[in-house]
Amino acid sequence: MKMLTGAIVIAGLGAGSVMADQTVKVGVLGPFSGGFAGSFGAPFRQGVETYVAQHGDPMPGVKIEFVWRDLPSPDPADARAKTTELVTKEGVQYLAGYGFTPEAMAAAPVAEQGKIPTVIFNASASVVVSKSKYFVRTSNTLPQVTVPTAKNALEKGYKSVITVVSDYSPGIDAETSFVKTFKEGGGQVVESIRMPLSTSDFSAYLQNIAIKKPDALFVFLPYGPPTYAFVRGYRDNGLDKAGIAFIGTSETQESDLQSLGDAAIGLETGYFYSAAHESPENKAFVAKLKELYPKAEANPATVSAYDGTHALYEMIRATEGKKDPDKAIAAIAGKSWESPRGPITIDAKTRDIIQNVYIRKVEKGADGRLINKEFKTYEKQPDYGVLK
């Protein structure tokens, strides 16, 4: 794998006089190997490198060096150990990455004690950012995308729903937010099912849902193999033909989409980014990504890392590359910019992201490849998890 590093450049100022550019080290943790490498690890790296390729150094005289650490599976102890190593041995000034909520939670005490500004590229449980005043998130939270998804289900006229989620913090966040919003809008939640993260055969759950015949099925699953199995099971068990609509969030994200194949056509999801988003910023982002990585798919994790790198640059510029963690966090809190996903803001109070959520349907694009076609927008969505 190639890495971006900021080399120290020496510029001669005269006989016997030299000055070195300052280098700011950023530790990035994520699953760069293992089953989640394609969904999170590779996109993290690609998002970072695409931003750097477009924007160069953070500022004149200040370079950035990324120090990568692999967290191949959701392991809080490993996450804390490697975070500590990056801070104490590598001397990183910033941290970034974290694919899963348990990892970010484990890293929070290290960031807090060491006063290390940390940009969360994924971990999406609402509680994460509250665990350290040095945490900032550029991905999403599950309530943020689930509340508008539930509102859309009500607007489509669905009266009854069964919720099916993976049994861990983000899944429970998604279930709680969907159920609350759907019930408050007059909908009936027939049953709420929580499945172990290790589940690979969903047939029993899907057969049970087919018997109960709700209007729709709300799903939350982590990226990767579980999604493939569930989507195919939804079709194979005839739920679509029985008129049970599929409602999801990230299940059709781009790293999985082509592998899902025609089974995904027609599925509707609510999420914060589609590679088919129509804007000059997204067009430039996707073009540069493809230039660097011709086989890469722009997905939500890629754009979260891309925007996370923007956040790092803003903090580095505000502190002129010096170590001033409180000034760095103050500089990014309240900041707005135009992302490839659309307009975003880092909430000044919570340091979480405010962004549009798009209702999308899987279609075949002009080139025959599957895309998430946006057809409805819920603007400036906050984290509803902190608005309980």
C-alpha positions as CSV (number, residue, x, y, z in Angstrom):
1,M,0.0,0.0,0.0
2,K,1.3,3.4,-0.7
3,M,1.4,6.0,2.0
4,L,1.5,9.8,2.1
5,T,4.2,11.2,4.3
6,G,5.3,14.8,4.6
7,A,9.0,14.8,4.2
8,I,11.1,17.4,5.9
9,V,12.3,19.8,3.2
10,I,15.4,21.9,3.9
11,A,15.7,25.2,2.1
12,G,19.1,27.0,2.0
13,L,18.8,30.6,3.1
14,G,22.5,31.5,2.6
15,A,25.9,30.3,3.5
16,G,25.7,28.0,6.5
17,S,22.0,28.9,7.1
18,V,19.1,26.5,6.7
19,M,15.5,26.3,7.8
20,A,13.4,23.2,8.0
21,D,9.7,23.2,7.2
22,Q,7.6,22.2,10.2
23,T,5.9,18.7,10.0
24,V,2.6,18.0,11.8
25,K,2.1,14.3,12.5
26,V,-1.4,12.8,12.3
27,G,-2.1,9.2,13.4
28,V,-4.8,7.5,11.4
29,L,-6.4,4.3,12.8
30,G,-8.7,2.0,10.8
31,P,-9.2,-1.5,9.4
32,F,-6.5,-1.5,6.7
33,S,-6.6,-5.3,6.6
34,G,-9.3,-7.9,7.3
35,G,-13.0,-8.1,6.4
36,F,-13.7,-4.3,6.7
37,A,-10.7,-3.1,4.8
38,G,-12.7,-2.5,1.6
39,S,-15.5,-0.7,3.4
40,F,-13.5,1.5,5.7
41,G,-9.7,1.1,5.6
42,A,-9.1,1.6,1.9
43,P,-11.7,4.5,1.7
44,F,-10.1,6.2,4.7
45,R,-6.7,6.2,3.0
46,Q,-8.1,7.1,-0.4
47,G,-10.1,10.0,1.1
48,V,-7.1,11.4,2.8
49,E,-4.8,11.1,-0.2
50,T,-7.4,12.6,-2.6
51,Y,-7.7,15.7,-0.4
52,V,-4.0,16.1,-0.1
53,A,-3.5,15.6,-3.8
54,Q,-6.0,18.4,-4.5
55,H,-4.8,20.8,-1.8
56,G,-1.1,20.3,-1.2
57,D,0.4,21.3,2.1
58,P,-1.9,22.8,4.8
59,M,0.0,26.1,4.6
60,P,3.4,27.5,3.5
61,G,6.2,26.1,5.7
62,V,3.9,23.4,7.3
63,K,3.7,19.9,6.0
64,I,1.6,17.0,7.2
65,E,2.7,13.4,7.8
66,F,0.1,10.6,8.2
67,V,1.1,7.7,10.4
68,W,-1.2,4.7,9.7
69,R,-2.2,2.0,12.2
70,D,-4.2,-1.1,11.4
71,L,-7.3,-2.1,13.5
72,P,-8.4,-5.1,11.5
73,S,-11.5,-5.8,13.7
74,P,-13.6,-4.0,16.3
75,D,-11.3,-4.4,19.2
76,P,-11.4,-1.7,21.9
77,A,-8.3,-2.9,23.7
78,D,-6.2,-2.9,20.5
79,A,-7.6,0.5,19.6
80,R,-6.6,2.0,22.9
81,A,-3.2,0.4,22.8
82,K,-2.4,1.7,19.3
83,T,-3.8,5.1,20.0
84,T,-1.6,5.3,23.1
85,E,1.4,4.2,21.0
86,L,0.8,6.9,18.4
87,V,0.6,9.6,21.1
88,T,3.5,8.5,23.3
89,K,5.9,6.9,20.9
90,E,5.2,8.6,17.5
91,G,4.3,11.9,19.1
92,V,1.4,12.6,16.8
93,Q,-0.3,16.0,17.2
94,Y,-3.7,14.9,15.9
95,L,-5.6,11.6,15.6
96,A,-8.1,10.5,13.0
97,G,-10.0,7.5,11.6
98,Y,-11.9,5.0,13.9
99,G,-14.2,2.8,11.9
100,F,-16.3,1.5,14.8
101,T,-17.9,3.0,17.9
102,P,-16.2,0.7,20.5
103,E,-12.8,1.8,19.1
104,A,-13.5,5.5,19.3
105,M,-14.9,5.1,22.8
106,A,-11.7,3.3,23.9
107,A,-9.6,6.0,22.4
108,A,-11.5,8.9,24.1
109,P,-9.6,8.8,27.4
110,V,-6.3,8.9,25.6
111,A,-7.4,11.9,23.5
112,E,-8.7,13.6,26.6
113,Q,-5.7,13.1,28.8
114,G,-3.2,13.9,26.0
115,K,-5.3,16.8,24.6
116,I,-5.1,15.4,21.1
117,P,-7.7,16.8,18.6
118,T,-9.3,13.7,17.0
119,V,-11.3,13.6,13.8
120,I,-13.8,10.7,13.7
121,F,-14.1,9.4,10.2
122,N,-16.9,6.9,10.9
123,A,-17.9,5.6,14.4
124,S,-21.5,6.7,14.3
125,A,-23.2,6.2,17.7
126,S,-24.5,9.5,19.0
127,V,-22.6,9.3,22.3
128,V,-19.1,9.1,20.7
129,V,-18.3,12.9,20.3
130,S,-19.4,13.6,23.9
131,K,-16.7,11.3,25.3
132,S,-13.9,13.9,24.7
133,K,-13.9,17.6,24.2
134,Y,-11.1,17.0,21.6
135,F,-13.4,14.8,19.4
136,V,-14.9,16.1,16.1
137,R,-16.9,13.9,13.7
138,T,-17.1,14.3,9.9
139,S,-19.2,11.2,9.2
140,N,-22.7,11.0,10.6
141,T,-24.8,9.6,13.4
142,L,-27.4,6.9,13.1
143,P,-30.2,9.1,14.5
144,Q,-29.2,11.8,12.0
145,V,-30.0,9.6,9.0
146,T,-32.7,7.5,10.6
147,V,-35.1,10.2,11.6
148,P,-35.5,11.6,8.1
149,T,-35.7,8.1,6.8
150,A,-38.6,7.4,9.1
151,K,-40.3,10.6,8.1
152,N,-40.0,9.6,4.5
153,A,-41.6,6.2,5.3
154,L,-44.6,8.0,6.9
155,E,-44.9,10.4,3.9
156,K,-45.0,7.4,1.6
157,G,-48.0,6.1,3.5
158,Y,-46.5,3.1,5.3
159,K,-48.6,2.2,8.3
160,S,-46.7,-0.8,9.8
161,V,-43.0,-1.6,10.0
162,I,-40.8,-4.3,11.5
163,T,-37.3,-3.1,12.4
164,V,-34.3,-5.4,12.1
165,V,-30.9,-4.1,13.3
166,S,-27.5,-5.5,14.3
167,D,-27.3,-5.7,18.1
168,Y,-24.6,-3.1,18.9
169,S,-24.6,0.6,19.7
170,P,-25.2,2.1,16.2
171,G,-27.9,-0.5,15.5
172,I,-29.7,0.3,18.7
173,D,-29.4,4.0,18.0
174,A,-30.9,3.4,14.5
175,E,-33.7,1.3,15.9
176,T,-34.5,3.7,18.8
177,S,-34.7,6.8,16.5
178,F,-36.7,5.1,13.8
179,V,-39.2,3.6,16.2
180,K,-39.7,6.9,18.1
181,T,-40.2,8.9,14.9
182,F,-42.4,6.4,13.2
183,K,-44.7,6.0,16.2
184,E,-44.9,9.7,16.8
185,G,-46.1,10.0,13.2
186,G,-48.9,7.5,13.7
187,G,-47.2,4.4,12.4
188,Q,-47.2,1.0,14.0
189,V,-44.0,-0.9,14.8
190,V,-45.1,-4.6,14.7
191,E,-41.8,-5.9,16.1
192,S,-38.2,-4.8,16.7
193,I,-35.6,-7.5,16.1
194,R,-32.0,-7.3,17.2
195,M,-29.6,-9.7,15.5
196,P,-26.1,-10.7,16.8
197,L,-23.3,-9.0,14.9
198,S,-22.0,-12.5,14.0
199,T,-25.2,-13.4,12.1
200,S,-24.6,-14.6,8.6
201,D,-27.8,-16.6,7.9
202,F,-30.9,-14.3,8.0
203,S,-33.5,-16.7,6.6
204,A,-35.3,-17.4,9.9
205,Y,-35.7,-13.6,10.6
206,L,-36.9,-13.0,7.0
207,Q,-39.4,-15.9,7.0
208,N,-40.8,-14.5,10.3
209,I,-41.2,-11.1,8.7
210,A,-42.9,-12.6,5.6
211,I,-45.5,-14.2,7.8
212,K,-46.3,-11.0,9.7
213,K,-46.5,-8.9,6.5
214,P,-45.8,-5.4,7.6
215,D,-45.9,-2.6,5.0
216,A,-42.2,-2.2,5.2
217,L,-39.0,-3.5,6.8
218,F,-36.5,-1.0,8.3
219,V,-32.9,-2.4,8.3
220,F,-29.6,-1.4,9.8
221,L,-26.5,-3.6,9.1
222,P,-22.8,-2.9,9.1
223,Y,-21.1,-2.6,5.7
224,G,-19.8,-5.7,4.0
225,P,-20.7,-9.4,4.0
226,P,-23.8,-9.1,6.3
227,T,-25.4,-6.7,3.9
228,Y,-24.8,-9.0,0.9
229,A,-26.5,-11.9,2.7
230,F,-29.5,-9.8,4.0
231,V,-30.3,-8.1,0.7
232,R,-30.1,-11.3,-1.2
233,G,-32.2,-13.0,1.4
234,Y,-34.8,-10.3,1.2
235,R,-35.3,-11.1,-2.5
236,D,-34.9,-14.9,-2.2
237,N,-37.5,-15.1,0.5
238,G,-40.0,-13.1,-1.7
239,L,-40.5,-10.2,0.6
240,D,-40.4,-7.7,-2.3
241,K,-43.0,-9.7,-4.2
242,A,-45.1,-9.8,-1.0
243,G,-45.2,-6.0,-1.1
244,I,-42.9,-5.6,2.0
245,A,-40.9,-2.5,1.2
246,F,-37.2,-2.3,2.1
247,I,-36.1,0.8,4.0
248,G,-32.4,1.2,4.9
249,T,-29.6,3.6,5.5
250,S,-26.1,2.6,4.4
251,E,-26.8,-0.9,3.1
252,T,-26.4,0.1,-0.6
253,Q,-23.3,2.2,-0.1
254,E,-20.9,2.2,-3.0
255,S,-18.3,-0.3,-1.7
256,D,-21.0,-2.9,-1.6
257,L,-23.3,-1.8,-4.4
258,Q,-21.8,-3.5,-7.4
259,S,-21.4,-6.7,-5.5
260,L,-25.1,-6.7,-4.5
261,G,-25.9,-6.8,-8.2
262,D,-29.5,-6.6,-9.5
263,A,-30.9,-7.7,-6.1
264,A,-30.3,-4.1,-5.0
265,I,-32.3,-2.5,-7.8
266,G,-35.2,-0.5,-6.4
267,L,-34.0,-0.5,-2.8
268,E,-34.6,2.8,-1.1
269,T,-32.2,4.2,1.6
270,G,-31.6,7.4,3.4
271,Y,-28.0,8.5,3.8
272,F,-25.7,11.5,3.7
273,Y,-23.7,10.7,0.5
274,S,-24.1,9.2,-2.9
275,A,-21.3,9.0,-5.4
276,A,-23.9,10.1,-8.0
277,H,-24.5,13.4,-6.1
278,E,-24.7,16.1,-8.7
279,S,-22.4,19.0,-7.8
280,P,-19.1,20.5,-9.1
281,E,-17.4,19.6,-5.8
282,N,-18.4,15.9,-6.1
283,K,-17.4,15.8,-9.7
284,A,-13.9,17.1,-8.9
285,F,-13.6,14.8,-5.9
286,V,-14.6,11.6,-7.8
287,A,-12.4,12.6,-10.8
288,K,-9.3,13.0,-8.6
289,L,-10.1,9.8,-6.7
290,K,-10.3,7.9,-9.9
291,E,-7.1,9.4,-11.1
292,L,-5.3,8.2,-8.0
293,Y,-7.1,4.9,-7.7
294,P,-8.8,3.9,-10.9
295,K,-10.6,0.9,-9.4
296,A,-11.9,2.8,-6.3
297,E,-15.5,3.5,-5.5
298,A,-16.3,6.9,-3.9
299,N,-18.3,5.9,-0.9
300,P,-19.5,7.5,2.4
301,A,-16.3,6.5,4.3
302,T,-14.2,8.1,1.5
303,V,-15.9,11.4,1.7
304,S,-15.9,11.4,5.5
305,A,-12.1,10.9,5.4
306,Y,-11.8,13.6,2.7
307,D,-13.8,16.1,4.9
308,G,-12.0,14.9,8.0
309,T,-8.7,15.9,6.3
310,H,-10.2,19.3,5.5
311,A,-11.0,19.6,9.2
312,L,-7.4,18.7,10.1
313,Y,-6.1,21.4,7.6
314,E,-8.4,24.0,9.2
315,M,-7.0,23.2,12.7
316,I,-3.4,23.2,11.5
317,R,-3.8,26.5,9.7
318,A,-5.5,28.1,12.8
319,T,-2.6,27.1,15.0
320,E,0.1,27.6,12.3
321,G,1.2,24.0,12.8
322,K,1.9,24.5,16.5
323,K,0.6,22.4,19.3
324,D,-2.4,24.3,20.7
325,P,-5.3,21.8,21.0
326,D,-7.8,24.1,22.5
327,K,-7.3,26.7,19.7
328,A,-7.5,23.9,17.1
329,I,-10.8,22.7,18.4
330,A,-12.2,26.2,18.7
331,A,-11.2,26.8,15.1
332,I,-13.2,23.9,13.7
333,A,-16.3,24.2,15.9
334,G,-18.9,26.2,13.9
335,K,-17.0,25.9,10.6
336,S,-19.0,25.4,7.4
337,W,-17.8,24.4,3.9
338,E,-19.1,22.8,0.7
339,S,-18.3,19.1,0.7
340,P,-18.7,16.6,-2.2
341,R,-21.8,15.5,-0.3
342,G,-23.2,19.0,-0.1
343,P,-23.1,21.8,2.5
344,I,-21.9,20.8,5.9
345,T,-21.2,22.5,9.3
346,I,-19.5,21.3,12.4
347,D,-21.9,22.2,15.2
348,A,-20.3,24.8,17.4
349,K,-21.6,23.3,20.6
350,T,-21.5,19.5,20.0
351,R,-18.6,19.3,17.4
352,D,-20.7,16.9,15.4
353,I,-21.7,17.3,11.8
354,I,-24.8,19.0,10.4
355,Q,-25.6,17.9,6.9
356,N,-28.2,17.0,4.3
357,V,-29.7,13.5,4.3
358,Y,-30.8,12.2,0.9
359,I,-33.4,9.6,0.1
360,R,-32.0,7.4,-2.7
361,K,-33.1,4.6,-4.9
362,V,-30.8,2.1,-6.6
363,E,-30.9,2.3,-10.3
364,K,-28.7,1.5,-13.3
365,G,-26.7,4.5,-14.5
366,A,-26.0,5.4,-18.1
367,D,-22.9,3.1,-18.1
368,G,-24.9,0.2,-16.7
369,R,-23.4,0.4,-13.3
370,L,-25.6,0.6,-10.2
371,I,-26.0,4.0,-8.6
372,N,-27.8,5.5,-5.6
373,K,-30.0,8.1,-7.3
374,E,-31.0,10.9,-5.0
375,F,-34.6,12.0,-5.3
376,K,-35.4,13.8,-2.1
377,T,-33.4,15.9,0.4
378,Y,-33.9,16.6,4.1
379,E,-31.7,19.7,4.6
380,K,-29.4,20.6,7.5
381,Q,-30.0,17.5,9.7
382,P,-28.5,17.6,13.2
383,D,-27.8,14.6,15.4
384,Y,-31.2,13.8,16.8
385,G,-29.6,11.5,19.3
386,V,-28.5,14.6,21.4
387,L,-32.0,16.2,21.0
388,K,-33.9,13.6,23.0
